[in-house]
Amino acid sequence: MTAFMDDLRIRAAAFCDRFGLRLPILLAPMAGACPPSLSIAVMHSGGFGACAALLMQPDEMESWVVEVRANSDGPFQINLWIPDPPPVRDCSHEARVREFSYPAGARRFLKTPVL
């Protein structure tokens, strides 16, 4: 167990060195819940700030960065989430999965109909 803990400490120290952190603390980017003040507080405490830009327009992202940079010189991330395209449906395959997943006897207990 000691070797495992030593390895974790070494990895945490390397991470902190790489990003200029005093503590291996990362703010989780949460859409709609990452005001600049929160990242600034985390960065002042020695951690890594974050901006979840999912719901933001480019000018809002720029304003966020300007405010954070005016109040801290610590590291931060901007999380840009881009969704995958919708999957292509394969009705035949889906029917086979339903047949396998819900044997005939189990179907009568389902609250919603199986399509």
MMTF fields as JSON, N, C-alpha, C and O atoms, coordinates in Angstrom:
{
  "mmtfVersion": "1.0.0",
  "mmtfProducer": "UNKNOWN",
  "numBonds": 459,
  "numAtoms": 460,
  "numGroups": 115,
  "numChains": 1,
  "numModels": 1,
  "chainsPerModel": [1],
  "groupsPerChain": [115],
  "chainIdList": ["A"],
  "bondAtomList": [4, 2, 8, 6, 12, 10, 16, 14, 20, 18, 24, 22, 28, 26, 32, 30, 36, 34, 40, 38, 44, 42, 48, 46, 52, 50, 56, 54, 60, 58, 64, 62, 68, 66, 72, 70, 76, 74, 80, 78, 84, 82, 88, 86, 92, 90, 96, 94, 100, 98, 104, 102, 108, 106, 112, 110, 116, 114, 120, 118, 124, 122, 128, 126, 132, 130, 136, 134, 140, 138, 144, 142, 148, 146, 152, 150, 156, 154, 160, 158, 164, 162, 168, 166, 172, 170, 176, 174, 180, 178, 184, 182, 188, 186, 192, 190, 196, 194, 200, 198, 204, 202, 208, 206, 212, 210, 216, 214, 220, 218, 224, 222, 228, 226, 232, 230, 236, 234, 240, 238, 244, 242, 248, 246, 252, 250, 256, 254, 260, 258, 264, 262, 268, 266, 272, 270, 276, 274, 280, 278, 284, 282, 288, 286, 292, 290, 296, 294, 300, 298, 304, 302, 308, 306, 312, 310, 316, 314, 320, 318, 324, 322, 328, 326, 332, 330, 336, 334, 340, 338, 344, 342, 348, 346, 352, 350, 356, 354, 360, 358, 364, 362, 368, 366, 372, 370, 376, 374, 380, 378, 384, 382, 388, 386, 392, 390, 396, 394, 400, 398, 404, 402, 408, 406, 412, 410, 416, 414, 420, 418, 424, 422, 428, 426, 432, 430, 436, 434, 440, 438, 444, 442, 448, 446, 452, 450, 456, 454],
  "bondOrderList": [1, 1, 1, 1, 1, 1, 1, 1, 1, 1, 1, 1, 1, 1, 1, 1, 1, 1, 1, 1, 1, 1, 1, 1, 1, 1, 1, 1, 1, 1, 1, 1, 1, 1, 1, 1, 1, 1, 1, 1, 1, 1, 1, 1, 1, 1, 1, 1, 1, 1, 1, 1, 1, 1, 1, 1, 1, 1, 1, 1, 1, 1, 1, 1, 1, 1, 1, 1, 1, 1, 1, 1, 1, 1, 1, 1, 1, 1, 1, 1, 1, 1, 1, 1, 1, 1, 1, 1, 1, 1, 1, 1, 1, 1, 1, 1, 1, 1, 1, 1, 1, 1, 1, 1, 1, 1, 1, 1, 1, 1, 1, 1, 1, 1],
  "groupList": [{"groupName": "MET", "atomNameList": ["N", "CA", "C", "O"], "elementList": ["N", "C", "C", "O"], "formalChargeList": [0, 0, 0, 0], "bondAtomList": [1, 0, 2, 1, 3, 2], "bondOrderList": [1, 1, 2], "singleLetterCode": "M", "chemCompType": "L-PEPTIDE LINKING"}, {"groupName": "THR", "atomNameList": ["N", "CA", "C", "O"], "elementList": ["N", "C", "C", "O"], "formalChargeList": [0, 0, 0, 0], "bondAtomList": [1, 0, 2, 1, 3, 2], "bondOrderList": [1, 1, 2], "singleLetterCode": "T", "chemCompType": "L-PEPTIDE LINKING"}, {"groupName": "ALA", "atomNameList": ["N", "CA", "C", "O"], "elementList": ["N", "C", "C", "O"], "formalChargeList": [0, 0, 0, 0], "bondAtomList": [1, 0, 2, 1, 3, 2], "bondOrderList": [1, 1, 2], "singleLetterCode": "A", "chemCompType": "L-PEPTIDE LINKING"}, {"groupName": "PHE", "atomNameList": ["N", "CA", "C", "O"], "elementList": ["N", "C", "C", "O"], "formalChargeList": [0, 0, 0, 0], "bondAtomList": [1, 0, 2, 1, 3, 2], "bondOrderList": [1, 1, 2], "singleLetterCode": "F", "chemCompType": "L-PEPTIDE LINKING"}, {"groupName": "ASP", "atomNameList": ["N", "CA", "C", "O"], "elementList": ["N", "C", "C", "O"], "formalChargeList": [0, 0, 0, 0], "bondAtomList": [1, 0, 2, 1, 3, 2], "bondOrderList": [1, 1, 2], "singleLetterCode": "D", "chemCompType": "L-PEPTIDE LINKING"}, {"groupName": "LEU", "atomNameList": ["N", "CA", "C", "O"], "elementList": ["N", "C", "C", "O"], "formalChargeList": [0, 0, 0, 0], "bondAtomList": [1, 0, 2, 1, 3, 2], "bondOrderList": [1, 1, 2], "singleLetterCode": "L", "chemCompType": "L-PEPTIDE LINKING"}, {"groupName": "ARG", "atomNameList": ["N", "CA", "C", "O"], "elementList": ["N", "C", "C", "O"], "formalChargeList": [0, 0, 0, 0], "bondAtomList": [1, 0, 2, 1, 3, 2], "bondOrderList": [1, 1, 2], "singleLetterCode": "R", "chemCompType": "L-PEPTIDE LINKING"}, {"groupName": "ILE", "atomNameList": ["N", "CA", "C", "O"], "elementList": ["N", "C", "C", "O"], "formalChargeList": [0, 0, 0, 0], "bondAtomList": [1, 0, 2, 1, 3, 2], "bondOrderList": [1, 1, 2], "singleLetterCode": "I", "chemCompType": "L-PEPTIDE LINKING"}, {"groupName": "CYS", "atomNameList": ["N", "CA", "C", "O"], "elementList": ["N", "C", "C", "O"], "formalChargeList": [0, 0, 0, 0], "bondAtomList": [1, 0, 2, 1, 3, 2], "bondOrderList": [1, 1, 2], "singleLetterCode": "C", "chemCompType": "L-PEPTIDE LINKING"}, {"groupName": "GLY", "atomNameList": ["N", "CA", "C", "O"], "elementList": ["N", "C", "C", "O"], "formalChargeList": [0, 0, 0, 0], "bondAtomList": [1, 0, 2, 1, 3, 2], "bondOrderList": [1, 1, 2], "singleLetterCode": "G", "chemCompType": "PEPTIDE LINKING"}, {"groupName": "PRO", "atomNameList": ["N", "CA", "C", "O"], "elementList": ["N", "C", "C", "O"], "formalChargeList": [0, 0, 0, 0], "bondAtomList": [1, 0, 2, 1, 3, 2], "bondOrderList": [1, 1, 2], "singleLetterCode": "P", "chemCompType": "L-PEPTIDE LINKING"}, {"groupName": "SER", "atomNameList": ["N", "CA", "C", "O"], "elementList": ["N", "C", "C", "O"], "formalChargeList": [0, 0, 0, 0], "bondAtomList": [1, 0, 2, 1, 3, 2], "bondOrderList": [1, 1, 2], "singleLetterCode": "S", "chemCompType": "L-PEPTIDE LINKING"}, {"groupName": "VAL", "atomNameList": ["N", "CA", "C", "O"], "elementList": ["N", "C", "C", "O"], "formalChargeList": [0, 0, 0, 0], "bondAtomList": [1, 0, 2, 1, 3, 2], "bondOrderList": [1, 1, 2], "singleLetterCode": "V", "chemCompType": "L-PEPTIDE LINKING"}, {"groupName": "HIS", "atomNameList": ["N", "CA", "C", "O"], "elementList": ["N", "C", "C", "O"], "formalChargeList": [0, 0, 0, 0], "bondAtomList": [1, 0, 2, 1, 3, 2], "bondOrderList": [1, 1, 2], "singleLetterCode": "H", "chemCompType": "L-PEPTIDE LINKING"}, {"groupName": "GLN", "atomNameList": ["N", "CA", "C", "O"], "elementList": ["N", "C", "C", "O"], "formalChargeList": [0, 0, 0, 0], "bondAtomList": [1, 0, 2, 1, 3, 2], "bondOrderList": [1, 1, 2], "singleLetterCode": "Q", "chemCompType": "L-PEPTIDE LINKING"}, {"groupName": "GLU", "atomNameList": ["N", "CA", "C", "O"], "elementList": ["N", "C", "C", "O"], "formalChargeList": [0, 0, 0, 0], "bondAtomList": [1, 0, 2, 1, 3, 2], "bondOrderList": [1, 1, 2], "singleLetterCode": "E", "chemCompType": "L-PEPTIDE LINKING"}, {"groupName": "TRP", "atomNameList": ["N", "CA", "C", "O"], "elementList": ["N", "C", "C", "O"], "formalChargeList": [0, 0, 0, 0], "bondAtomList": [1, 0, 2, 1, 3, 2], "bondOrderList": [1, 1, 2], "singleLetterCode": "W", "chemCompType": "L-PEPTIDE LINKING"}, {"groupName": "ASN", "atomNameList": ["N", "CA", "C", "O"], "elementList": ["N", "C", "C", "O"], "formalChargeList": [0, 0, 0, 0], "bondAtomList": [1, 0, 2, 1, 3, 2], "bondOrderList": [1, 1, 2], "singleLetterCode": "N", "chemCompType": "L-PEPTIDE LINKING"}, {"groupName": "TYR", "atomNameList": ["N", "CA", "C", "O"], "elementList": ["N", "C", "C", "O"], "formalChargeList": [0, 0, 0, 0], "bondAtomList": [1, 0, 2, 1, 3, 2], "bondOrderList": [1, 1, 2], "singleLetterCode": "Y", "chemCompType": "L-PEPTIDE LINKING"}, {"groupName": "LYS", "atomNameList": ["N", "CA", "C", "O"], "elementList": ["N", "C", "C", "O"], "formalChargeList": [0, 0, 0, 0], "bondAtomList": [1, 0, 2, 1, 3, 2], "bondOrderList": [1, 1, 2], "singleLetterCode": "K", "chemCompType": "L-PEPTIDE LINKING"}],
  "groupTypeList": [0, 1, 2, 3, 0, 4, 4, 5, 6, 7, 6, 2, 2, 2, 3, 8, 4, 6, 3, 9, 5, 6, 5, 10, 7, 5, 5, 2, 10, 0, 2, 9, 2, 8, 10, 10, 11, 5, 11, 7, 2, 12, 0, 13, 11, 9, 9, 3, 9, 2, 8, 2, 2, 5, 5, 0, 14, 10, 4, 15, 0, 15, 11, 16, 12, 12, 15, 12, 6, 2, 17, 11, 4, 9, 10, 3, 14, 7, 17, 5, 16, 7, 10, 4, 10, 10, 10, 12, 6, 4, 8, 11, 13, 15, 2, 6, 12, 6, 15, 3, 11, 18, 10, 2, 9, 2, 6, 6, 3, 5, 19, 1, 10, 12, 5],
  "groupIdList": [1, 2, 3, 4, 5, 6, 7, 8, 9, 10, 11, 12, 13, 14, 15, 16, 17, 18, 19, 20, 21, 22, 23, 24, 25, 26, 27, 28, 29, 30, 31, 32, 33, 34, 35, 36, 37, 38, 39, 40, 41, 42, 43, 44, 45, 46, 47, 48, 49, 50, 51, 52, 53, 54, 55, 56, 57, 58, 59, 60, 61, 62, 63, 64, 65, 66, 67, 68, 69, 70, 71, 72, 73, 74, 75, 76, 77, 78, 79, 80, 81, 82, 83, 84, 85, 86, 87, 88, 89, 90, 91, 92, 93, 94, 95, 96, 97, 98, 99, 100, 101, 102, 103, 104, 105, 106, 107, 108, 109, 110, 111, 112, 113, 114, 115],
  "secStructList": [7, 2, 2, 2, 2, 2, 2, 2, 2, 2, 2, 2, 2, 2, 2, 2, 2, 2, 2, 6, 7, 1, 1, 7, 7, 5, 7, 7, 7, 7, 6, 6, 7, 7, 7, 2, 2, 2, 2, 2, 2, 2, 2, 2, 6, 6, 1, 5, 3, 3, 3, 3, 7, 6, 6, 7, 7, 2, 2, 2, 2, 2, 2, 2, 2, 2, 2, 2, 2, 2, 2, 7, 7, 1, 7, 3, 3, 3, 3, 7, 7, 7, 7, 7, 7, 7, 7, 7, 7, 7, 2, 2, 2, 2, 2, 2, 2, 2, 2, 2, 2, 1, 7, 2, 2, 2, 2, 6, 6, 7, 1, 1, 7, 7, 7],
  "xCoordList": [0.815, 0.0, 0.86, 0.49, 2.004, 2.877, 3.396, 3.449, 3.779, 4.275, 3.177, 3.436, 1.968, 0.839, 0.633, 0.457, 0.655, 0.467, 1.624, 1.417, 2.841, 3.995, 3.824, 4.125, 3.345, 3.123, 2.079, 2.239, 1.019, -0.016, 0.549, 0.244, 1.37, 1.961, 2.898, 2.917, 3.657, 4.571, 3.781, 4.128, 2.723, 1.889, 1.204, 1.123, 0.704, 0.059, 1.06, 0.735, 2.275, 3.309, 3.686, 3.88, 3.79, 4.121, 3.014, 3.293, 1.767, 0.638, 0.706, 0.56, 0.926, 1.017, 2.167, 2.008, 3.307, 4.45, 4.117, 4.434, 3.482, 3.171, 2.269, 2.457, 1.288, 0.317, 0.503, -0.325, 1.576, 1.857, 0.888, 0.521, 0.474, -0.472, 0.255, 1.312, -0.312, 0.198, -0.487, 0.088, -1.73, -2.511, -3.142, -3.519, -3.264, -3.893, -5.417, -6.094, -5.944, -7.389, -7.846, -7.318, -8.835, -9.393, -10.866, -11.622, -11.259, -12.67, -13.346, -12.87, -14.445, -15.191, -15.961, -16.709, -15.792, -16.563, -18.017, -18.314, -18.919, -20.342, -21.118, -21.12, -21.766, -22.487, -23.475, -24.322, -23.362, -24.263, -23.901, -24.585, -22.84, -22.481, -20.994, -20.421, -20.368, -18.94, -18.694, -18.077, -19.163, -18.908, -17.413, -16.701, -16.941, -15.526, -15.076, -13.961, -15.934, -15.55, -15.186, -14.291, -15.855, -15.557, -14.185, -13.393, -13.897, -12.579, -11.479, -10.407, -11.746, -10.756, -10.436, -9.27, -11.455, -11.246, -10.43, -9.52, -10.754, -10.013, -8.562, -7.638, -8.367, -7.021, -6.208, -5.016, -6.828, -6.133, -5.76, -4.806, -6.499, -6.208, -5.145, -4.757, -4.673, -3.623, -4.113, -3.337, -5.388, -5.956, -6.163, -5.697, -6.87, -7.088, -8.525, -9.459, -8.721, -10.055, -10.684, -10.019, -11.972, -12.657, -13.847, -14.532, -14.062, -15.231, -15.922, -15.317, -17.177, -17.964, -18.671, -19.618, -18.22, -18.691, -19.858, -20.226, -20.44, -21.518, -22.663, -23.176, -23.058, -24.208, -23.802, -24.649, -22.515, -22.015, -21.791, -21.429, -22.018, -21.676, -20.222, -19.685, -19.571, -18.159, -17.866, -16.849, -18.721, -18.468, -18.567, -17.87, -19.422, -19.522, -18.262, -17.789, -17.718, -16.466, -15.336, -14.535, -15.29, -14.247, -14.384, -13.381, -15.582, -15.811, -15.374, -14.778, -15.673, -15.276, -13.761, -13.239, -13.058, -11.589, -11.03, -10.109, -11.574, -11.085, -11.223, -10.293, -12.372, -12.574, -11.636, -11.057, -11.481, -10.592, -9.15, -8.451, -8.703, -7.32, -7.064, -5.937, -8.075, -7.914, -7.744, -7.247, -8.162, -8.145, -7.24, -7.095, -6.634, -5.751, -4.866, -5.245, -3.689, -2.801, -2.626, -1.729, -3.472, -3.381, -3.949, -4.55, -3.755, -4.243, -5.739, -6.312, -6.349, -7.755, -7.984, -7.16, -9.104, -9.504, -10.837, -11.645, -11.049, -12.361, -12.852, -12.23, -13.958, -14.509, -15.501, -16.59, -15.112, -15.978, -16.533, -15.8, -17.799, -18.432, -19.126, -19.958, -18.778, -19.403, -20.032, -19.32, -21.354, -22.008, -21.704, -21.46, -21.728, -21.598, -22.852, -23.906, -22.735, -23.955, -24.91, -24.478, -26.205, -27.153, -26.803, -26.365, -26.996, -26.678, -27.647, -28.788, -27.167, -28.012, -28.794, -28.205, -30.106, -30.955, -30.922, -30.89, -30.93, -30.997, -32.137, -31.929, -33.333, -34.535, -34.437, -34.92, -33.824, -33.684, -32.802, -33.142, -31.689, -30.795, -31.478, -31.372, -32.174, -32.863, -33.91, -34.08, -34.607, -35.607, -34.935, -35.459, -33.784, -33.056, -32.606, -32.681, -32.136, -31.711, -32.902, -32.787, -34.053, -35.252, -35.648, -35.98, -35.62, -35.981, -35.048, -35.482, -33.771, -32.793, -32.96, -32.887, -33.185, -33.223, -34.509, -34.495, -35.626, -36.923, -37.585, -38.348, -37.304, -37.967, -39.484, -39.998, -40.18, -41.638, -42.348, -43.28, -41.935, -42.602, -42.389, -43.25, -41.259, -40.955, -41.696, -41.872, -42.131, -42.758, -44.038, -44.355, -44.773, -46.044, -45.848, -46.802, -44.615, -44.35, -43.849, -43.707, -43.581, -43.087, -44.197, -45.326, -43.889, -44.869, -45.087, -46.193, -44.047, -44.182, -44.035, -43.302, -44.695, -44.602, -43.207, -42.539, -42.795, -41.533, -41.805, -42.691, -41.041, -41.25, -40.531, -40.6],
  "yCoordList": [-1.196, 0.0, 1.262, 2.27, 1.205, 2.374, 2.746, 3.93, 1.768, 2.059, 2.698, 3.612, 2.218, 2.788, 4.248, 5.101, 4.54, 5.911, 6.802, 7.958, 6.262, 7.034, 7.375, 8.495, 6.422, 6.659, 7.757, 8.62, 7.722, 8.76, 10.134, 11.119, 10.195, 11.481, 12.001, 13.198, 11.116, 11.502, 12.015, 13.042, 11.308, 11.743, 13.068, 13.924, 13.255, 14.518, 15.663, 16.752, 15.429, 16.466, 16.814, 17.987, 15.817, 16.064, 16.868, 17.766, 16.55, 17.298, 18.755, 19.669, 18.966, 20.33, 21.089, 22.252, 20.452, 21.105, 21.484, 22.584, 20.576, 20.816, 22.03, 22.798, 22.213, 23.286, 24.459, 25.369, 24.437, 25.548, 25.652, 26.754, 24.521, 24.491, 24.281, 23.651, 24.807, 24.494, 23.246, 22.512, 23.018, 21.871, 21.166, 21.828, 19.842, 19.122, 19.192, 18.172, 20.414, 20.64, 21.227, 22.239, 20.582, 21.047, 21.358, 20.536, 22.553, 22.898, 22.153, 22.185, 21.488, 20.779, 21.794, 22.601, 21.77, 22.689, 22.229, 21.148, 23.066, 22.727, 23.809, 24.971, 23.426, 24.402, 25.197, 24.627, 26.503, 27.376, 27.583, 28.328, 26.941, 27.035, 27.306, 26.862, 28.021, 28.325, 29.823, 30.237, 30.631, 32.056, 32.338, 31.566, 33.425, 33.766, 33.801, 33.385, 34.294, 34.407, 33.054, 32.983, 31.992, 30.664, 30.203, 29.697, 30.373, 29.995, 30.841, 30.332, 32.122, 33.001, 32.523, 32.5, 32.141, 31.637, 30.347, 30.179, 29.441, 28.182, 28.461, 27.874, 29.355, 29.682, 30.367, 30.094, 31.249, 31.9, 30.886, 31.098, 29.795, 28.743, 27.768, 26.852, 27.959, 27.097, 26.023, 25.15, 26.055, 25.031, 25.523, 26.596, 24.718, 24.896, 25.359, 24.634, 26.542, 27.06, 26.418, 25.696, 26.681, 26.073, 26.909, 27.546, 26.882, 27.517, 26.473, 25.92, 26.213, 25.318, 26.192, 26.904, 26.142, 27.061, 26.519, 27.112, 25.419, 24.778, 25.739, 25.729, 26.556, 27.437, 28.872, 29.764, 29.095, 30.458, 30.771, 29.904, 32.036, 32.556, 33.022, 33.247, 33.174, 33.578, 34.844, 34.902, 35.851, 37.078, 36.838, 37.494, 35.907, 35.56, 34.836, 35.064, 33.961, 33.279, 34.298, 34.227, 35.238, 36.264, 37.096, 37.38, 37.484, 38.256, 37.46, 38.009, 36.165, 35.297, 35.324, 35.516, 35.131, 35.104, 36.456, 36.505, 37.537, 38.875, 39.096, 39.585, 38.74, 38.915, 38.046, 38.504, 36.783, 35.877, 36.367, 36.395, 36.748, 37.212, 38.523, 38.773, 39.352, 40.611, 40.373, 41.239, 39.186, 38.911, 37.765, 37.516, 37.068, 35.95, 35.619, 35.815, 35.117, 34.678, 33.162, 32.636, 32.464, 31.01, 30.33, 30.976, 29.013, 28.256, 27.969, 27.851, 27.861, 27.474, 26.751, 26.81, 26.078, 25.398, 25.951, 26.437, 25.867, 26.175, 24.887, 24.367, 24.386, 23.12, 23.395, 23.92, 23.037, 23.191, 21.821, 20.967, 21.605, 20.319, 20.402, 21.278, 19.487, 19.426, 18.043, 17.039, 17.979, 16.667, 15.889, 16.459, 14.57, 13.694, 13.819, 14.224, 13.475, 13.482, 12.397, 11.423, 12.564, 11.54, 10.185, 10.117, 9.116, 7.796, 7.417, 7.877, 6.586, 6.063, 4.89, 3.963, 4.929, 3.879, 2.644, 2.756, 1.484, 0.213, -0.574, -1.29, -0.437, -1.032, -2.547, -3.125, -3.189, -4.645, -5.072, -6.001, -4.401, -4.709, -4.418, -5.205, -3.29, -2.942, -3.996, -4.328, -4.517, -5.567, -6.829, -7.465, -7.194, -8.373, -8.172, -9.101, -6.965, -6.678, -6.776, -7.337, -6.228, -6.332, -7.785, -8.175, -8.583, -10.0, -10.717, -11.557, -10.382, -11.008, -10.504, -11.283, -9.196, -8.582, -8.862, -8.948, -9.006, -9.185, -10.45, -10.396, -11.603, -12.834, -12.68, -11.835, -13.49, -13.368, -13.271, -12.479, -14.045, -14.028, -12.732, -12.325, -12.075, -10.847, -9.647, -8.656, -9.698, -8.538, -8.112, -6.923, -9.063, -8.701, -7.843, -7.222, -7.796, -7.005, -5.607, -4.788, -5.318, -4.006, -2.969, -3.218, -1.824, -0.751, -0.012, 0.459, 0.099, 0.788, -0.219, -1.196, -0.019, -0.985, -0.993, 0.037, -2.156, -2.308, -2.049, -2.663, -1.135, -0.787, -1.742, -1.595],
  "zCoordList": [0.0, 0.0, 0.0, -0.602, 0.675, 0.744, -0.634, -0.969, -1.437, -2.79, -3.63, -4.413, -3.465, -4.192, -3.807, -4.677, -2.512, -2.043, -2.492, -2.86, -2.46, -2.939, -4.41, -4.825, -5.204, -6.632, -6.833, -7.697, -6.041, -6.149, -5.815, -6.487, -4.779, -4.394, -5.487, -5.777, -6.077, -7.157, -8.35, -8.934, -8.712, -9.844, -9.557, -10.438, -8.324, -7.964, -8.007, -8.481, -7.514, -7.537, -8.971, -9.29, -9.835, -11.244, -11.919, -12.713, -11.606, -12.165, -11.713, -12.525, -10.421, -9.89, -10.542, -10.913, -10.681, -11.335, -12.771, -13.224, -13.473, -14.887, -15.074, -16.018, -14.184, -14.347, -13.381, -13.342, -12.612, -11.72, -10.551, -10.146, -10.012, -8.896, -7.573, -7.53, -6.502, -5.16, -4.607, -3.804, -5.054, -4.592, -5.794, -6.761, -5.751, -6.871, -6.798, -6.673, -6.877, -6.803, -8.125, -8.584, -8.735, -10.003, -9.797, -9.279, -10.21, -10.189, -11.33, -12.464, -11.037, -12.087, -12.92, -12.367, -14.241, -15.079, -15.152, -15.66, -14.636, -14.575, -15.315, -14.908, -16.387, -17.212, -16.377, -15.689, -16.441, -15.717, -14.261, -13.56, -13.786, -12.365, -12.159, -11.164, -13.075, -12.958, -13.129, -14.11, -12.196, -12.33, -12.175, -11.532, -12.752, -12.608, -11.15, -10.837, -10.258, -8.842, -8.233, -7.39, -8.64, -8.122, -8.593, -7.797, -9.879, -10.384, -9.752, -9.426, -9.581, -8.96, -7.548, -7.153, -6.788, -5.426, -5.436, -4.625, -6.348, -6.439, -6.832, -6.269, -7.795, -8.25, -7.153, -7.017, -6.369, -5.25, -4.177, -3.428, -4.099, -3.117, -3.611, -2.886, -4.842, -5.367, -6.297, -6.686, -6.674, -7.546, -8.969, -9.352, -9.736, -11.167, -11.388, -11.045, -11.948, -12.215, -13.435, -14.178, -13.643, -14.781, -15.23, -14.43, -16.524, -17.137, -18.011, -18.93, -17.718, -18.565, -19.592, -19.258, -20.828, -21.857, -22.672, -23.686, -22.252, -23.0, -23.331, -24.45, -22.376, -22.565, -22.905, -22.94, -23.155, -23.362, -24.834, -25.629, -25.172, -26.495, -26.455, -25.371, -27.615, -27.631, -26.831, -26.142, -26.902, -26.143, -24.638, -23.864, -24.211, -22.787, -22.317, -21.204, -23.171, -22.827, -22.678, -21.746, -23.608, -23.552, -22.276, -21.621, -21.917, -20.683, -19.461, -18.534, -19.465, -18.351, -18.203, -17.104, -19.316, -19.288, -18.842, -18.026, -19.365, -19.001, -17.495, -16.854, -16.93, -15.488, -14.673, -13.688, -15.083, -14.349, -14.429, -13.416, -15.61, -15.778, -15.033, -14.605, -14.874, -14.142, -12.643, -11.922, -12.176, -10.74, -10.312, -9.116, -11.255, -10.912, -12.097, -13.252, -11.793, -12.882, -12.87, -13.53, -12.128, -12.045, -13.276, -14.134, -13.357, -14.512, -14.429, -13.346, -15.599, -15.676, -17.0, -17.913, -17.079, -18.307, -18.781, -17.99, -20.081, -20.647, -21.293, -22.219, -20.801, -21.267, -22.389, -22.157, -23.594, -24.761, -25.118, -25.618, -24.872, -25.137, -26.477, -26.712, -27.343, -28.66, -28.783, -28.776, -28.894, -28.913, -30.187, -31.251, -30.04, -31.202, -32.057, -31.568, -33.321, -34.143, -33.647, -33.032, -33.913, -33.469, -34.086, -35.234, -33.328, -33.873, -34.994, -35.039, -35.872, -36.952, -36.368, -35.813, -36.492, -35.939, -36.84, -38.066, -36.224, -36.929, -36.28, -35.3, -36.831, -36.231, -36.115, -35.141, -37.086, -37.048, -35.873, -35.141, -35.701, -34.59, -33.25, -32.31, -33.171, -31.939, -31.577, -30.404, -32.58, -32.325, -31.784, -30.87, -32.339, -31.841, -30.403, -29.598, -30.064, -28.692, -27.749, -26.659, -28.164, -27.327, -27.115, -25.996, -28.159, -28.033, -27.065, -26.277, -27.13, -26.244, -24.814, -23.863, -24.665, -23.338, -22.581, -21.353, -23.298, -22.662, -23.18, -24.145, -22.548, -22.977, -22.904, -22.17, -23.658, -23.793, -22.45, -22.308, -21.476, -20.172, -19.418, -18.638, -19.633, -18.891, -19.459, -18.75, -20.698, -21.327, -20.634, -20.589, -20.097, -19.485, -18.233, -17.763, -17.678, -16.476, -16.793, -15.885, -18.042, -18.412, -18.296, -18.719, -17.734, -17.574, -18.878, -19.143, -19.703, -20.972, -22.094, -21.941, -23.196, -24.285, -24.902, -24.99, -25.315, -26.026, -27.49, -28.084, -28.073, -29.481, -30.4, -31.62]
}
